């Protein structure tokens, strides 16, 4: 049966930008890399470049490789020069012609050329300052927009230089899929096209059209089988790329299906109405929605940390309690934070920048101004230092009943859209979101979804703690049994003698 409510054009662009871009390409370990010059490799002794395969310098939400796009490297450096001329310290920022030529040559090298030239890393400090400015972000986002519009473009002419998404949308598998499954399929194909050009996805679509690939799980398995895993057992880059894209898609699907009273629901609606607005436009004065900048930053940040963000969305769907993350730096590293109490929340990313939504009001916050206090009664307080005065920003009490205890519980990867559920179907009844996800999957006959929820639970902090505690109990039992055996042997010894 054809899906009567397929993903909209804007939702597909959001999948390309946020799931393929922010989650799978423009970040590492929850850190946003879009607006800085990155390098897919190692920098060895003396600054010697050690690239991965043919990768060179890159930047952007969808990571444009400058070695593969030397014209972009020139445009970026020209933009840098224009920006540098407007800065108070222009004398130290502007490049001489010799410096310009040398820097451009370095930026335009592919990975192979870096190895051949035994290239040394450039000083990226000033370029990163440009990329993180409004001028730099505008430049980067223009390229991101062009990229997303390219991979999501469609027309009615079959065979007219069809992109992966365009051909996918014509298949029965896509047309009959739930909206959540459509997002998974679209995300995987757009990611594969980004990674391998036209080298891999046409063969997959041949198999879908022939009826031998009949589900998103089947497509994912086929992608996993393209290449052998790395010698250490880690997933190859195509497999890990699909994995990370699906992590982002799971956030998109959870936001799309969020409870209407969840404040993230309206934030997502406002952002997804124009998913390619970009960070600069989002923060421009907006009489119709003065909070758009807060909403955009919150949504974008959530795609950097998919697992925690899904728990965040679930807690707000129920109007429940959640307290994850320490604002104090741990071993020099900043954790992301997710705090919920009813409809109020505080969230910051690994950059330390964040937003609070309390009493219906948005505000910006910095993790460095916050202190977490865990009280003996089980409550957690976030206090904030403002102008030398410390006050309580949020108090989370896990004993407080959820505002919407009977709200539908977002699962990690829904395989049935909210409007396609059976009337009167029972909702989750556990406090643990992973157990609720497994319950929902079991009720819906979704074996793959159940396995995914189980895998997510084992990787979660609660799952790791449970495994560690189980191992401790097993070790204690084994020690007790050995002691009893030894004691019995000692008692039996004299009798045998």
C-alpha positions in Angstrom: 0.0 0.0 0.0 1.4 3.3 -1.1 2.3 5.6 1.8 -0.3 8.4 1.8 2.0 10.8 3.7 5.5 10.4 2.2 8.4 12.5 3.3 8.1 16.0 2.1 10.8 17.8 0.0 11.8 19.8 3.1 12.0 16.6 5.2 14.3 15.0 2.7 16.5 18.1 2.6 16.6 18.0 6.4 17.7 14.3 6.2 20.5 15.2 3.8 21.7 18.2 5.8 21.3 17.0 9.4 21.5 13.2 9.2 24.0 12.8 6.3 25.7 16.1 7.0 25.8 17.0 10.7 25.8 13.5 12.1 27.8 11.4 9.6 30.1 13.9 7.9 30.4 17.2 9.7 31.3 15.9 13.2 33.5 13.6 15.2 32.7 12.3 18.7 29.9 14.9 19.1 32.0 17.9 18.0 30.9 20.0 15.1 33.6 20.3 12.5 31.7 22.1 9.8 33.3 25.5 10.4 36.9 24.6 10.7 39.6 23.2 8.3 39.9 19.4 8.9 42.1 16.7 7.7 41.2 13.0 7.3 44.4 11.6 8.6 47.2 12.1 11.1 49.8 14.8 11.5 53.0 13.1 12.4 56.4 14.3 13.7 57.4 17.7 12.3 53.9 18.3 11.0 54.2 15.6 8.3 50.8 14.8 6.8 49.7 11.2 6.9 46.5 11.2 4.9 43.8 8.4 4.7 43.6 7.2 1.1 43.3 10.2 -1.2 41.8 12.6 1.4 43.0 16.1 1.7 41.9 19.2 3.7 38.1 19.6 4.0 35.4 21.7 5.7 31.6 22.0 5.7 28.6 20.2 7.1 29.0 17.8 4.2 32.8 17.9 4.2 34.0 19.2 0.9 37.4 17.8 0.1 39.6 20.6 -1.3 42.0 18.3 -3.0 39.0 17.0 -5.1 37.6 20.5 -5.5 40.6 22.9 -6.0 38.3 25.7 -7.2 36.6 25.7 -3.8 40.0 26.0 -2.1 40.7 29.1 -4.2 37.2 30.6 -3.5 37.7 29.9 0.2 41.1 31.6 0.3 39.8 34.6 -1.6 36.9 34.8 0.9 39.5 34.7 3.7 41.5 37.5 2.2 38.4 39.7 1.9 37.4 39.0 5.5 40.9 39.5 6.8 41.0 43.0 5.3 38.0 44.0 7.5 39.6 42.8 10.8 41.4 45.1 13.3 44.5 42.9 13.1 44.5 42.7 9.3 48.2 43.2 9.1 48.8 39.8 10.8 46.0 38.1 9.0 46.3 39.1 5.3 48.4 36.9 3.2 51.1 38.2 0.9 51.1 37.0 -2.7 53.8 34.4 -1.8 51.9 33.3 1.3 48.7 33.1 -0.7 50.3 31.0 -3.5 51.9 28.6 -1.0 48.8 28.2 1.1 46.6 27.6 -1.9 49.0 24.9 -3.2 48.8 23.2 0.2 45.0 23.3 0.3 44.6 22.0 -3.2 46.7 18.8 -2.7 45.0 15.4 -2.7 46.1 12.8 -0.2 48.3 11.1 -2.8 49.9 14.5 -3.6 50.5 15.1 0.1 52.4 11.8 0.4 54.4 12.4 -2.8 55.5 15.9 -1.6 56.0 14.8 2.0 53.7 17.7 2.8 53.8 19.5 6.1 50.6 20.8 7.8 49.8 24.5 7.4 49.0 26.7 10.4 45.1 26.5 10.3 44.5 29.0 13.1 43.6 32.1 11.0 41.6 30.1 8.4 39.6 28.5 11.2 38.9 31.9 12.7 37.5 33.0 9.3 35.4 29.8 8.8 33.9 30.4 12.3 33.0 34.0 11.5 29.6 35.0 10.1 31.4 35.6 6.7 33.0 32.1 6.8 29.8 30.4 8.0 27.9 32.1 5.2 30.4 30.9 2.6 30.4 27.4 4.0 26.7 27.2 4.1 26.3 28.3 0.6 28.3 25.3 -0.5 26.3 23.0 1.8 23.1 24.3 0.3 24.3 23.7 -3.2 25.3 20.2 -2.2 22.0 19.3 -0.5 20.0 20.8 -3.4 22.0 18.6 -5.8 21.5 15.3 -4.0 17.8 16.0 -3.4 16.9 17.4 -6.9 14.2 15.5 -8.8 12.4 15.8 -12.1 9.8 13.8 -14.0 12.1 12.6 -16.7 13.4 9.1 -16.2 17.1 8.7 -17.0 17.8 12.4 -17.1 21.0 12.2 -15.1 19.0 10.7 -12.2 20.5 11.0 -8.7 20.2 8.2 -6.2 17.3 9.7 -4.3 15.3 10.4 -7.5 15.6 6.8 -8.7 14.9 5.5 -5.2 11.7 7.4 -5.0 10.3 5.6 -8.0 10.6 2.2 -6.5 7.8 0.3 -4.9 10.0 -0.3 -1.8 10.2 3.4 -1.1 6.6 4.3 -2.1 5.1 1.6 0.1 7.4 2.2 3.1 6.5 4.1 6.2 7.8 7.6 6.5 10.4 6.5 9.0 11.6 3.8 6.6 11.6 6.3 3.8 14.0 8.5 5.8 16.3 5.5 6.5 16.4 4.5 2.8 16.9 8.1 1.6 19.6 8.7 4.1 21.6 5.6 3.2 21.4 6.2 -0.5 22.3 9.9 -0.2 25.3 9.0 2.0 26.4 6.3 -0.4 26.3 8.7 -3.3 28.4 11.2 -1.3 31.0 8.6 -0.4 31.3 6.6 -3.7 29.8 8.8 -6.4 28.0 6.6 -8.9 30.1 3.6 -8.1 27.9 1.7 -5.7 24.3 2.9 -5.5 23.1 2.0 -9.0 23.7 -1.7 -8.4 21.7 -1.5 -5.1 18.8 0.1 -6.9 18.9 -2.6 -9.6 18.4 -5.1 -6.8 15.6 -3.1 -5.3 13.8 -2.9 -8.6 14.3 -6.6 -9.2 12.7 -7.3 -5.8 15.7 -8.9 -4.1 16.2 -6.1 -1.6 12.9 -5.6 0.2 13.6 -3.5 3.3 15.9 -0.9 4.8 17.6 -3.7 6.8 18.2 -5.5 3.6 19.8 -2.4 2.0 21.9 -1.9 5.1 23.2 -5.5 4.9 24.0 -5.1 1.3 26.0 -1.9 2.0 27.8 -3.7 4.8 28.9 -6.4 2.3 30.5 -4.1 -0.2 33.9 -4.0 1.5 35.7 -6.2 4.0 36.0 -4.9 7.5 39.3 -3.3 8.6 42.1 -5.6 9.8 41.3 -4.8 13.4 37.6 -5.8 12.8 36.2 -2.2 12.7 33.6 -1.5 10.1 34.8 -0.3 6.6 34.0 3.3 5.7 30.9 2.5 3.7 29.4 0.5 6.6 30.3 3.0 9.2 29.0 5.8 7.0 25.6 4.1 6.8 25.7 3.4 10.5 26.3 7.0 11.4 23.7 8.2 8.9 21.1 6.0 10.5 22.0 7.4 13.9 21.1 10.8 12.5 17.9 9.6 10.8 16.8 8.1 14.2 16.9 11.7 15.6 15.0 13.1 12.6 12.3 10.4 13.0 12.0 11.0 16.7 11.6 14.8 16.1 9.1 14.3 13.4 6.9 12.1 15.6 7.5 14.1 18.8 4.5 14.7 21.1 2.8 18.0 20.2 3.3 19.3 23.7 7.0 18.6 23.6 8.7 22.0 23.1 11.1 20.3 20.6 8.1 19.5 18.4 7.5 23.2 17.6 11.3 23.8 17.3 11.6 21.1 14.7 8.6 22.3 12.8 10.1 25.8 12.6 13.5 24.5 11.5 12.3 21.9 9.1 10.1 24.5 7.4 13.4 25.8 6.0 16.1 23.2 6.8 18.7 25.0 4.7 18.4 28.4 6.4 21.8 28.0 8.0 23.2 29.3 11.3 23.7 32.9 10.2 20.2 33.4 8.8 18.7 31.6 11.8 20.1 34.2 14.1 19.1 37.3 12.1 16.2 39.4 13.6 12.9 37.6 12.9 9.7 39.3 14.0 7.6 36.3 13.2 9.8 34.0 15.3 12.3 35.7 17.6 13.3 32.4 19.0 14.4 30.8 15.8 18.1 31.0 16.5 17.7 29.1 19.8 15.6 26.5 18.1 18.0 26.1 15.2 21.0 25.7 17.5 19.2 23.2 19.7 18.1 21.1 16.7 21.5 21.1 15.1 23.3 20.2 18.3 21.0 17.2 18.8 22.3 15.6 15.6 25.8 15.6 17.0 24.8 13.2 19.8 22.1 10.9 18.5 21.8 8.4 21.3 21.6 11.0 24.1 19.3 13.1 22.0 16.8 10.3 21.6 16.6 9.9 25.4 16.2 13.7 25.6 13.3 13.7 23.1 11.6 10.8 24.9 11.8 12.5 28.3 10.3 15.7 26.8 7.6 13.7 25.0 6.5 12.5 28.4 7.3 15.7 30.3 9.4 13.5 32.6 12.8 13.9 34.3 16.3 13.4 32.9 19.7 14.5 34.1 22.7 13.5 31.9 26.1 15.2 31.6 28.4 17.2 33.8 29.0 20.8 32.9 32.5 20.6 34.5 35.1 19.5 32.1 36.2 15.9 32.6 39.9 15.2 31.9 40.0 18.3 29.7 37.0 17.3 27.7 33.5 18.8 27.7 30.5 16.5 28.0 27.2 17.2 26.3 24.4 17.9 28.8 20.7 16.9 28.7 18.4 18.0 31.5 14.6 17.8 31.5 12.0 18.5 34.1 8.5 18.5 32.7 8.4 20.8 29.7 11.6 22.6 30.8 15.0 21.7 29.6 18.7 22.6 29.5 21.0 21.3 26.8 24.6 22.1 25.8 26.9 20.4 23.3 30.5 19.4 23.5 31.5 22.9 22.5 30.0 24.1 25.9 27.5 26.3 24.1 23.8 25.6 24.8 20.2 26.7 25.3 17.7 26.6 28.1 13.9 26.5 27.7 12.4 27.2 31.1 8.9 28.5 31.8 8.3 28.9 28.1 11.3 31.2 27.7 14.5 30.6 25.7 17.9 31.7 26.7 21.5 30.9 25.8 23.8 29.3 28.4 27.5 28.3 28.7 28.5 25.1 30.4 31.4 26.9 32.1 28.8 29.0 34.0 27.0 26.0 35.3 27.6 23.7 38.3 25.9 20.4 38.9 24.8 19.6 42.4 23.6 16.1 43.3 21.6 16.1 46.5 21.1 13.2 48.9 17.4 13.1 48.2 18.1 12.0 44.6 17.5 15.4 43.1 19.9 17.2 40.8 20.3 20.9 40.5 22.0 23.0 37.9 23.1 26.3 39.3 24.3 29.2 37.1 26.7 32.0 37.8 25.5 35.3 36.4 27.4 38.5 37.2 29.0 36.9 40.2 25.7 35.7 41.6 24.8 32.0 41.7 21.2 30.8 41.5 19.4 27.6 40.6 18.7 27.3 36.9 16.9 23.9 37.0 16.1 21.3 39.6 15.4 17.7 38.4 13.5 15.4 40.7 13.2 11.9 39.3 10.3 11.2 41.7 8.1 13.9 40.0 5.3 12.2 38.0 5.6 12.7 34.3 3.2 15.3 32.8 2.2 13.0 30.0 2.7 9.5 31.4 0.4 8.0 28.7 2.2 9.8 25.8 3.3 7.7 22.9 6.9 6.8 23.5 9.3 7.5 20.6 11.4 4.4 19.8 14.9 4.4 18.6 13.9 3.6 15.1 10.2 3.6 14.4 8.9 1.3 11.7 5.3 2.4 12.0 4.3 6.0 11.6 2.3 7.5 14.4 -0.8 7.8 12.3 -0.5 4.1 11.1 -0.6 2.6 14.6 -3.5 0.4 15.6 -6.2 2.3 17.4 -6.0 1.8 21.1 -2.6 0.2 20.9 -0.8 0.0 24.3 2.1 2.4 24.8 5.3 1.9 26.7 5.0 1.3 30.4 8.6 1.2 31.6 10.8 4.0 32.9 13.6 2.8 30.6 13.3 4.1 27.0 15.1 1.1 25.6 12.7 -1.4 27.2 9.8 0.7 25.9 11.4 0.5 22.4 11.7 -3.2 22.6 8.1 -3.5 23.9 6.9 -1.4 21.0 8.9 -3.4 18.5 7.6 -6.7 19.9 4.0 -5.5 19.7 4.5 -4.4 16.2 6.3 -7.5 15.1 9.4 -5.5 14.3 12.2 -7.9 15.0 14.9 -5.7 13.5 13.7 -2.8 15.6 13.8 -4.9 18.7 17.4 -6.0 18.0 18.4 -2.4 17.4 16.8 -1.3 20.7 18.6 -4.2 22.5 21.9 -3.1 21.0 21.4 0.5 22.0 20.5 -0.6 25.5 23.7 -2.6 25.8 25.8 0.4 24.6 24.0 2.9 26.9 25.4 4.0 30.2 22.7 2.0 32.0 23.5 -1.1 29.9 27.3 -0.8 30.5 26.7 -0.4 34.3 24.3 -3.4 34.2 26.9 -5.5 32.4 29.6 -4.5 34.8 27.4 -5.2 37.8 26.5 -8.6 36.4 30.1 -9.5 35.8 30.9 -8.5 39.4 28.1 -10.7 40.7 29.2 -13.6 38.6 32.8 -13.2 39.8 31.5 -13.1 43.4 29.5 -16.2 42.9 32.4 -18.0 41.3 34.6 -17.0 44.2 32.0 -18.2 46.7 31.7 -21.5 44.9 35.5 -21.9 44.9 35.7 -21.1 48.6 33.0 -23.7 49.4 34.8 -26.3 47.2 38.1 -25.6 48.9 36.5 -25.8 52.3 34.8 -29.1 51.5 38.2 -30.4 50.3 39.9 -29.3 53.5 37.3 -31.0 55.6 37.4 -34.2 53.6 41.2 -34.4 53.6 41.8 -35.8 57.0 39.1 -38.5 56.5 40.8 -39.7 53.3 44.2 -39.7 55.0 
